[in-house]
Amino acid sequence: MEKRANAAADLHRLLVETGLFDARYYLLSNQDVAASGMNPLEHFLTRGGFEGRNPSRHFDVFWYVEQNPELLQQKINPLIHYLVQGRQEGRLPMPPTTRDTETGPCHEFERVPAGMDRRVRLIAFYLPQFHPIPENDKHWGKGFTEWNNVVKARPVFTGHYQPRLPGELGFYDLRVKDVLRRQMELARQYGIHGFCLHHYWFFGRKLLRTPLEHILADKSLDLPFCLHWANESWSRRWDGRVDSELLIRQRHSPEDDIRFIKDIEPALRDERYIRIDGKPLLGVYRADEFPDLRATAERWREYCVRAGIGEIYLAMSQSFRNKDPRPYGFDAAVEYPPHDLCAPFVKEKRQILDEQYGGVIRLYADAADFYLGQDAPFKRFRGVAPAWDNSPRSRFGQILADSSPTLYQRWLEGACRRTLDEHAGDERIVFINAWNEWAESAYLEPDGRYGYAYLNATARTLQRLSGASPVKILIVAWDADPGRANDVLREFLRQGKATGRVDAKLVFLAGGALREEFQQFADTLVLEEVKGDLDARLQRIQQICQGHVHLVLSAAPAAGDLHTRLNEFGAPVLSMICEEVREIPGKVGLDAMDATVRQAQHFVAGSQAMLQYLVQQHAVPEENISILPDQTAGDWLLNLVETRKVERQPYVSAILVVDNAAEHLAQTLDTVLCQSFNDMEILCVDNASSDGSAQILRTYAHHGRLRILRLENRRANYATLLAEAFQNVTGECVWVVHPGDFHGSSFLEKLIPCFGDGQVSLAYCAVQAADALGAPILPSAHLTQFTSRKQPHGYRIPGAFELSKHLVTGNRLIPTPSCAIFRRSRLGEFLAGAAKIKAFPDWYLCLCLAAGGDIAYTPYVLCHHRERQASPWLLSESRPEQLLAEYALLCQFILEHFSVEEPIFKRMLARADELTAEAGRSSPGLKAERYLDKGRLEAAFRRRVPARQPQRTKKIYDVFRAYTAEEWLDVLCRSIRTPIIHGVQFPGFPPEKLQVGMVGSAYEQSLLEVFKFYKEIHKYADSAGIAFDENTTICDFGCGFGRIYRFFLKDVPQQNLVGVDVDPSFLEICRQLIPMGRFYRNTPMPLLGFRNEGFDIVYAYSVFSHLAETASLAWIEEMNRVLKPGGLLFATVRQTLFLEQCHQLTFKVDASDYEKQLARLFGDRETLREKYARGEFIYEAEETTGVRTADFYGDCVIPSAYIARMWTRNFTLLDCFEDPHRCAQSLVVLQKQKGRT
């Protein structure tokens, strides 16, 4: 007995020491356990572990059981098994991707975001320490830059993301001005307003000034900027501490104050410099370093006024316990995370790999919560860090663990929304720390793991701000005649409608001259034209408001009777009083003024005198009054109204259709209510249940987000029941929850990011089968395809491709509605046809969603489905004739909305035969053809066969040839989701995984990459006098899946454009996606089967970068044969940047097999550079199979000198450049000499 007690005590101690059981997390995730008062650890050991409840965020019970299914038979608690046995055997406690990040697979490609809200200015701190300077050479070694710290980093603990290596921009050198130009392009593209450059001034000594000098010297570098004086001493420990070895000491004095402000005067005068209300913004890092910062501020202000710069805006960083700017005479403070962070340490809960690390480890999520929860009694700009980990610089720093783009977006959005509430006008600023602090892991720039995910998260935040529901406002005005109040309202409504920020209903007590103008901006009602008493008029106002508004704005204090009833709209009342005080007794009336004061919660006074009147005569607290400015009053009022808005629409609407589901209803509701993403409403529709479900629902009625709709008469058609529910919710996304299923607390958190760019219609996750008790079981054949083991990787794919896959297999698109959320705006088709569908409502819903956009999948097991429970999709048995008729409707829908290939159609007909046979067995004598006519389906399919597509392709040239290159790119990107535009059928795309395998990217990203190449072709063709018209002929040499080919469909008629490739599988893809195209196979060595001098242009993208020297020269000669005299050859090759990238791959820890091969073959940078300098052709054969054999296919580097020497026998070399901002690979442009054959 004593041994057993000791073993139990050891087990409890082990659970606590490893951190794999977190009592707080367990109670928050399982509120039924918290309510019971049971010890959480005891509950997990005896019950929770077998019910699939996670003990902490660091152990995934269902995933562990799925990887080790023998535990089901052995009935061992999964966590105990891991601690006692699994850990020693190298088994993982959760999927590898979740150990590194909270969002799973999150590498994202470059996008062109649109619709971003710019009310909040995002300013990113910018580090200039990416070019050598003598001081760093002296202290750290010759050529030192920040990259030296970055590449030497190593993981401190298991799952720690280090080293962090750059993506698109590479290991850049800021002496190259084009690097800064590209950084600014990216920043602007993703919503960053400007850079705040760290500025280094040491008593007249100027360091790291190259980026600032570039900006001041080149007006085309037009991103706004400001300066942040990083005024601490430089130390060996990178923390400026005086007890550390100082490298450069900072000294302050009154004389130095003046020298400093004079030195930056050119920047302060620059028109690109960031200003707040016209005042240049200057930041200071360490207030405590100054002997008297207030005196310094006064000197700066005085100098700037005297020098004609004007007033300046001073902001101090909240660092080293300096928080309040007021004692220093500064205007504002700037949050500077992670300074002054108060959050729990978690180092002891991690498996430490570097025992020498003496710093602290906290959770990123805790840091975000801490800063978002901070209020300030002074002016303070909020700050956000994408991540933080300065272990590459110091072993005594700080790591914010488990950072991710999703958590960053949540923090940034919270900071932006609080900023909209806390500030107005130019002071709506959020600082991001930082743009490029690579050695502190605080950067937005693309990297090797996340790609552009952090930039996309930034853009998504601004899109969500703009996509937030507008303020629904009722405006009551006196009349529609000119006057100050109407001038303000007119500008307010004009801006509100233009930006989508306001949905206004305007009520005039009387008409006037401006009535028609106001009707352009808002639905307008003139009350004197409404017959009846005040009740009748109020009813008419309710009708135009459709019952609900966020705010009532009254600009008619004389409307006393109406004012007494404004509270019936259930919204705050804002009263704007533009009248003069002397007009109150006569024009307004004292009684009407009293009614106005009683009903309003906030006032806008037209003057200081009106403010004093309200305070003195009506005892209105001064803090409840704002004064209307003389200038930009409309914009000012718009900002004020947004701060007064209440009750915005939720982002997610969860719907539970309850039909006698009492057994597991409580567990389902608990997992919905405990979601970590809680911007949600919940609608429970009780379909006249008789088993106690109604009583269970009533116990949850106190939750503010939950509504219950009780139907007294049971509905038999689930589709119409669901359609009715859809019309009673308001969220942007909808989650239909099957009572009986249950979910991980991060279900919504993982899936919501999929909807960031507006193109995804449906997102779903992997599913785990569960028995009646909720324990995991082996899935049925139907469910097996949806497990994380069958689909281990996340993806996003156009709905048509996803549908095709499931039509071939005959499986459902999703296994259960509970595992998916979908966009409510895409439900129109479903709502229109729901009444006709009883047997296949799940298929019909998914078809409607697939027709409207992309489908996204995440491999996390976040939904647990009780398979043996009755499906909510079938509330009643369907008759055989009903099944046949509905299947015919679904087939017609598919044929009308999707491009169906013959194999898929044959599978549809086979399923029709199966249903017909089943109907015949259950209802002998049934005439199946009356309900499911295969002949009609075949006729509909024949109409879908692309016999007329050559005509459609000709329309591409006819309809779009006048488009600019940028407009054409936008059309091609739209064609990914909308294959028919302006009546023209566009080429399709292969599945995302196949695209990535062929070209390294997919969809918009793959088009963006080659768009630069396409523009270069146009540029040089124009210079050479080659027009793009019906006489121009073009050859795509190495066409792949036709991604560049499709660009030229607008430039030349289809018959003038051909594609060739050595790989027959690629050609088959092209012929399927572009059936009207001309595609031919070429042999590894020439000839092409085309006549002499037949093409004006031949281009070869990423072809000559793989050819052996013999093949390369032979194909150059063949290009000479097929090009017309004066024709152009465009070929991309690899040069010095490729060698540098391969060299950096030798340092990459998690390199792929192909990257390891490149590092092995091309990693010796110095030797290869010598060969390159000598003009040698550098080639290494690949280990390939299939048509690409090692004798002609591999990887090569072709120096410019070699090209000039070997490729110009029949060609003139027009250009050869290596500039990734113009083309992803080096581009060679050759023109065939006239008279050469």
C-alpha positions, 0 to 999 in steps of 0.5 A, a space after each residue: 500500500 505504501 509503495 502504491 501511495 509513493 508511486 501516485 505521489 511521484 506521478 503527480 509530481 511528474 505531471 506538475 514538473 513537466 508542465 504537461 498538466 495545466 490545472 488553470 487551462 483544464 478548468 477554463 476548457 472544461 467548465 463542467 469540471 470547474 462547476 463540479 468542484 472536482 480536483 482537475 488533476 484527479 478528473 483528468 486521470 480518472 475520466 478526462 484523459 479517456 474522454 479526449 480532454 487535453 491536459 494542457 496546450 502542450 499535449 493533444 490527447 486525440 492526436 496521441 491516441 491516433 498515433 498509438 491506437 493500441 491505447 484504446 485496447 489497453 485503456 491507458 491514460 494517454 498522458 501517463 503512457 507518454 510520460 512513462 513510456 512514450 517519451 523514452 521511445 521518442 514519441 511526440 505529444 502533439 503534431 510537430 507543426 503545432 509544437 512550433 506554432 499555434 496555427 499549424 501549416 502557415 507558410 503564405 505567399 505574396 498577395 495583393 490585398 485590397 480594401 484595407 482600412 487606413 484610419 489607423 496608421 501602422 508605423 514599423 520601427 526600422 533597424 538600419 544595422 544591415 550594412 558594415 560600418 567601421 565601428 562594428 568592424 572594430 568591435 565585432 569583426 570585419 564586415 559585421 552586420 546584424 546577419 552575423 547574429 541571425 545565422 549563428 542562432 540555435 534552438 534553446 528548447 524543443 520546438 524553438 524556431 531558430 535560426 530564423 532565415 530571410 525569405 524573398 529579400 535574402 541576406 540584404 545589404 542596405 548599401 544597395 538602395 533597391 533593397 530599401 525600395 523593395 522594403 517600402 513596396 512591401 510595406 505599402 502593399 500590406 498596409 504599413 503607413 511608414 517606417 520609424 528609423 532607429 537613429 544613432 547619434 553619439 555626441 556628434 558621431 553619426 552611425 548607420 546613416 545609409 538608409 536615411 541618406 538614401 531616403 533624403 537623396 531620392 524622393 522616389 523612396 516615397 514611404 513616409 518616415 520618422 526618426 527614433 533616437 536610439 540614445 542608449 550606449 552600445 554595450 557588449 551585451 546589446 542592452 546598454 547597461 553601464 555594468 556591461 562592457 561599453 563599446 560606445 558611450 552616450 553623452 548628453 548635454 545642452 550643446 549636444 541637444 542643439 547639435 542633434 536637432 540641427 543635424 536632423 533638420 533636413 529630415 524634419 523639413 522633408 514632405 515625406 516625414 510623418 506628422 501629427 496635426 502638422 507637427 513632425 513626430 520625433 521619438 526618443 528611446 531612453 528618457 532616463 539617459 538625459 540629465 534633464 529631458 524636460 529642458 531638452 524638449 524645451 530646447 528642441 521646441 524653441 529651436 524648431 519654432 525659431 528655425 521655421 519648422 514649427 511645433 514638433 510632436 515628441 514621443 518617448 518609448 515606454 522602456 526601462 520603467 519610463 512610462 509617463 511622458 508628462 514629467 518630461 514635457 513630451 506629448 505622448 508615450 509609445 508602448 515598446 514591447 516587451 519592455 516592462 512586461 509582467 507575465 508568468 515565466 514558463 522556462 521550467 515547463 520547456 525541454 531546454 536544449 541549451 543549458 547555458 541560456 540564462 534568460 527568461 521565457 514567457 508566452 507570446 499570448 500572455 504578452 499580448 493579453 498584458 499589453 492589450 489590458 493596459 490603460 493609461 491616464 496620459 496620451 499613449 500609442 499602443 505597440 505590438 511585436 510580431 514576435 520576440 526572441 533576442 537569444 541570437 544576440 544574448 544568452 541573458 535575454 527574453 523569449 516570447 514562446 509560441 508566437 504565430 501570425 494568428 496571435 500577432 493578428 489578434 494582438 494587432 487587431 486589438 491594438 487597432 480597435 482600442 486605438 480607434 476608441 482612444 484617439 482621433 485623427 492623426 493620433 490614431 497610430 499603432 507602432 509595430 516593433 519591428 519591421 526588420 529586427 531579425 536578431 530579436 525575431 521581431 520582423 514583418 519581412 518574409 522568412 523561410 518558414 512563414 513566408 509572407 504570413 506576418 505581412 498578410 496578417 497585417 493586411 487582414 487586420 486592416 481588412 477586418 477593420 474596414 470589413 467591420 459592420 458600419 455604424 447604423 445611425 438614425 439622424 434627426 435634423 430640423 430641415 433640409 435648408 443650408 446652415 452650419 449643422 447641415 454643412 457638417 451632416 452633408 460632409 459627414 454623410 458623404 465621407 461615411 458612405 464613400 468609406 462604408 463606415 456609416 449606414 445612415 437613415 436621415 429624418 428631416 422634420 421639414 423639407 428644404 433645398 438640399 433634400 435631393 442632395 442628402 438623398 444621394 448619401 442616405 435614405 431620407 424621410 421628411 416627417 411633415 409628409 407622414 400623415 398621422 400623430 407622433 406614434 404613426 410617425 415613429 412607426 414610419 421611422 422604425 420602418 426605414 431603420 428596419 428596427 435596429 440602429 447603433 446610434 441616434 444623432 439629433 441635430 434638431 434640439 427644437 424637436 422636443 416631442 420627438 426627443 422624448 421618444 428617441 430612447 425607444 430605438 434602444 441606442 445612445 443619443 448624441 445631440 449636436 447643437 449648432 445654434 447660438 446661445 441667444 437663439 435657445 429661448 426663441 428658436 429652440 424653446 426651453 422645454 424642447 431644450 430640456 427634453 434634449 438634455 434629458 434624452 442625450 448621453 453625449 453632446 456636440 456643442 457648436 461653440 465654447 459658449 454653447 458648452 458653457 451654457 450646457 454646463 451652467 444652465 443644464 448641469 451637463 458634465 463637461 466630459 460629456 460635451 465635445 466642441 465641433 471644430 471649424 475645419 474638417 468637422 465632417 471627418 471629426 464627427 465621423 470619428 466621434 460617431 464610431 467611438 459611440 457605436 455599440 453592439 457590432 455584429 458578431 463575426 461567427 454565428 453558431 447554429 445548433 438544430 436540436 431535434 431530441 438530442 438531450 443525451 449529449 447536448 450539454 457537452 456540445 454546448 460547453 465546447 461551443 461556449 468555451 471557444 478561444 475565439 469568442 466573437 460569436 453569437 449562438 442560435 439554438 433552434 429547438 425543433 419541438 423536442 420532447 426528450 428534455 432538450 428544451 429543459 437543457 437549453 433553458 439552463 444555458 439561457 443566461 449566456 448573453 451570446 446565446 438565443 433559443 428559438 423554440 418551434 412548437 410544430 416539428 419541421 420535417 425538412 432540415 434544409 428549410 429549417 436550416 435556411 430559416 436559421 440562416 436568416 436569423 443570424 448576422 455573423 459573417 461566418 456560420 458554423 452549423 453544429 451537430 448536437 452530439 459532436 464536440 470540439 477543441 477549444 481552438 476550433 474557431 481560432 484555427 479555422 477563422 484565419 482561412 477567411 482572411 482574403 474574402 475568397 474562401 467559402 468553406 473551411 474544415 478540419 480533420 475529424 476524429 470518430 467517437 463512441 457514445 461516451 466520447 472516447 476515440 474509436 476507429 473511423 468508418 470507411 466514410 470518415 477515414 478520408 477525413 482523418 489527419 492521417 489520411 490528409 496530413 497537410 493543410 491546403 486551399 483549393 478552388 471549390 470546383 477542384 475539391 468537388 471534382 475529387 469527391 465526385 470521383 470517389 463518391 464521398 461527401 465533401 465534408 463528413 459532418 457540418 460540425 467540422 466546418 464553418 462557411 461564409 454566410 454571404 455565399 448562401 443565397 443559392 442554398 436559401 433559394 432552393 432549400 425547399 426542394 431538398 430533403 434527401 441531400 441537404 448536406 450535398 446541396 449546401 456544399 455544392 452551393 459553397 463550392 460554386 462560390 469560392 475556395 475550400 480550405 482544410 486544416 489537418 488538426 483534429 478539432 472536431 469529434 464526431 459520434 458517427 452512430 448518432 442519427 444525422 441531423 441532415 435526415 429528419 425523416 425518411 425519404 421516399 425512393 422517388 424523392 431520392 431520385 428526383 433530388 439526385 437529378 436536381 443535384 446533377 443539373 446544378 453541378 452541370 450548370 455551375 461546374 466544368 465537368 469532365 467525362 470521367 466524373 460525369 460517368 461516375 455521376 451516371 453510375 451513381 444514378 444507376 445505383 439509386 435506380 436499382 435501390 429504388 426498384 428493389 424497395 418499390 417494385 413497379 416504380 418508373 424511375 425515369 420519371 424522376 431521374 432521366 439519364 437522357 436529360 442529364 446526358 443532353 445537359 452534359 453534351 451542352 457542357 462539352 467545350 466544342 465552342 471553346 475556341 470561340 470563347 478563347 477568341 473572345 479573350 483576345 477580343 474582349 480583353 486586349 485593350 486592358 493594361 498589364 495590371 488590369 489583366 493581372 487582376 482579371 487572371 487572379 479573379 479567374 482563379 475563383 470565377 472561371 467565366 468573366 464577361 462571358 469568357 471561359 478562362 483556363 483553369 488551374 491544377 490543384 494547389 499541391 501540383 502547382 507548388 510541386 511544378 513551380 514552387 507556388 500556387 494561384 495568385 503567388 505563381 501569377 505574381 512571380 511571372 507577371 514581372 517576366 511578362 512585363 519585361 517581355 512587353 517592354 523589350 518588344 515595344 523597344 524592338 518595334 514588335 506589336 502585339 496584334 493578330 499578326 504576332 506569333 509567340 512560342 512558350 518554350 517549357 510551358 509547364 501548366 500554362 501559367 505564362 501562356 495564359 498571360 498572352 491570351 489577351 495579346 495575340 489570337 489563340 492560333 498564334 500562340 503555342 506551348 511546348 514542353 518535354 514532359 508529356 504529363 505537363 502537356 496533358 494538364 495544359 490540354 485539360 485546362 486550356 482545351 482550345 490551346 496548341 501544345 506540342 511535345 519537344 525532345 530533350 535535344 532539338 528539333 522543334 517541329 515548326 517551320 523556319 522563321 515562324 515566331 516573333 517571340 520565344 520565351 523560356 522561363 526557368 528552362 536554360 537554368 536547368 539545361 546541360 551546356 551541350 543542350 543549352 547551346 543546341 537549343 540556342 541554335 534552334 531558337 535562331 532557326 525558328 525566330 524571324 529576323 529581328 525576333 526576340 528570345 527571352 531566357 531566364 538563367 541563374 547567376 550570383 544570387 543563386 550561388 549566394 542562396 545555395 551558400 546560405 542553405 548550408 546553414 539552414 537547419 530544416 532544409 528540404 531534400 532538394 535544398 540539401 542537394 543544392 547546398 551540397 552541389 553549389 555551397 562552396 561559394 568561393 570556388 564557384 565565384 572564381 569559376 563565375 568570374 572566369 566565365 565558366 558554365 557551371 553545371 551539376 546533374 540532378 538525380 532525376 527520373 522520367 523524361 528529365 535525364 541527367 545527360 541534359 537536365 540538372 542545375 546550372 549557373 551561366 555567367 554573363 560573360 559566357 552568354 556574351 561569348 557563346 550565345 551571340 553568334 546569331 544574336 545581339 545581346 540586348 540585355 542581361 540583368 540580375 535584379 529580383 525586383 524585375 524578374 525572379 531569375 536573371 533575364 537574358 534578352 537576345 535579338 536575332 540578327 537580320 540576315 541570319 538563318 
